[in-house]
Amino acid sequence: MANPLPLTDADGEVRELTSDDFKNASTFSELPESLQNVLRGRGKQQAPTKVSTTVRFDADVIAAFRATGSGWQTRMNDALKEWLKEHSLI
């Protein structure tokens, strides 16, 4: 693995990357496996349980769910599931 170059100038200011920086950069496969795993993130699901689709909702409905903060899409999904149970569709 190539030695990392300082990304700051003599004054400690962040400098622009040069073509030499890119020539000396390590490829992803040269990184330690532990770092590759962190950078990969979650990865592909083994058995996807959700289906991506496009649905149009009224703006006030979306605003109300978004106002509940992070995880609003999951809560919206749960609300739809509950409605289906109450209406004997599943």
C-alpha positions, 0 to 999 in steps of 0.5 A: 500500500502506498504511503499516504501523502499529507493533504495539508500545506506548510501552514496546515491548510487543506490543499488541493489534490494533485495528479501525483496524489492520484498516481500514488493512491491505493486502490480499494483492493489494496486496503486492509480487509477490515477497512474495506468492510467498513467502507462497503457499508451495509452491503447487499441484502441476502434476501430482500424483503422490500420492493422499491416502487414509486407511489404518490401521496398527498403532501400533508401525509408525507409532511406528517410522517416526515415530521416524526423524524428519522425512520418515518418511512418505516412508520409509514409502512407499519401504518399501512400494514396495520390498515391492511390488518384492520381491513382484512386484506392480509 
